[in-house]
Amino acid sequence: MGNIFPRWINLLPIKLIICLGALATVIAGLTWYVATPKFTRVGYAPQQPIPFDHSLHAGQLKMDCRYCHTFVEDSPHSNIPAAQTCWNCHGPGKVKADSPALEPLRQAMDTDNENYTGDPIRWVQIHETPDYAYFNHAAHVNRGVSCVECHGKVNEMSVVYHAKNLSMGFCLDCHRNVDEHLRPLDQITNLDWEAEDENVGEFYARIASKSGKSEAELMEADGIGEGDSLTQKIVGKHLQGLWNVHPPQDCASCHR
């Protein structure tokens, strides 16, 4: 009696396994990509209850980030400002106190307002660290990492958006090349600062006072002469050595 099934049927299970494996790989790859901040968060710009213009406040008016985000230097978490912070400038008789856009603020703070509730302003959080990751704001800003490194040029944003992907690779790149991201502590909230803006004499005087070497020795080692400008690499290298900054690169540093 002849075979009921043709011989090619014997290869069918293998072909099915290969096809299913390829399909599973594609699905896993797509899931991995769309689940990362690079895909899901970059460009995210939610509508806020009050249209707070950062380009006006932090850009034009040069308000320091720490006026509103008061705990970034002391706390692992950066705080969203309370209504009282806004009320200091926009309360009765102050800046644009009667603006319709500030009605949520008046509802939160003005007891004479007929719509007063006393409820806090429900700001929509834009940058949010996942529960499985640990990030300490204070540890970074107190060692020369500016707000701009993670949040972008907020001082130029009329509507704040998620500018950097903040993925694991993003963080590791900074930890592996930390000298490319460090700046003097008094320039942390100056989002327009560039290494070229730094006064060469003052910078080397500051480093010399801490390192035990003369300014001339340091400048010669860096190849910096009269009239030259500093570079990010040079500034970052000296600050990294001065502060003994050696960021961890193992999993346990962020996943605890």
Buried (B, 14 or more C-beta within 10 A) or exposed (E): EEEEEEEEEEEEEEEEEEEEEEEEEEEEEEEEEEEBBBEEBBEBBEEBBBEBBBBEBBBEEEBEBBBBBBEBBEEBEBBBBBBEBBBEBBBEEEEEBEEEEBBBBBBBBBEEBEEEEEEEBEBEEBBEBEEEEEBEBBEBBBBBBBBBBBBBBBBEBEBBBBBBBBBBEBBBEBBEEBBBBBBBBEBBBBBEBBBEEBEBEEBBEBBBEEBEEEBEEBBEEBEBEEEEEBBBEBBBBBBBEBBEBEBEEEEEEBEE
